[in-house]
Amino acid sequence: MKKPRHVSETPATAWLKAHGVPFVGHAYDYVEHGGTAESARQLGWDEHTVVKTLVMQTEAGAPLVVLMHGDRQVATQALARAVGVKRIEPCPPEVAQRHSGYLVGGTSPFGLKKTLPIWVQRSVLDLPQILINGGKRGWLVQMAPAVLTDVLGARAVDCAQ
């Protein structure tokens, strides 16, 4: 059996601790472009319960974060309607990194470099537990999904496709 790796504290885990949020860390071997399918496979979780953190922007370039099931995509038109803008698209990786302070593949909604509006797919909140990035590639944290709305302040939206 493989010995679990130690992961040093990240801005995300520091934020969670500062806000009294209980979580369990799960390290896995990061695979470039492996996404949530790879982390779910390695950790033995259903990909639907692995939540991805996506940094997106409006047509005016205003950044926002969307939290989505790992096995679903964001319906950008539905999200744009909910947010009240004409268009939303993913940020280029270097722009996402500037806004979040995290490398793409290690982006967490916790401990962001800038305060950004955060939206969460409503059905994520119905899950008993989720895995979400802990602020580093190869590091997910397990928690109750209510943390996303109750502590982080994410707003629920229906934008999955």
Secondary structure by P-SEA (a helix, b strand, c coil): cccbbbbcccaaaaaaaaabbbbbbbbccccccccaaaaaaaaccccccbbbbbbbbccccccbbbbbccccccaaaaaaaaacccccccccaaaaaaacccccccccccccccbbbbbcccccccccccccccccccbbbbccccccccccbbbbbcccc
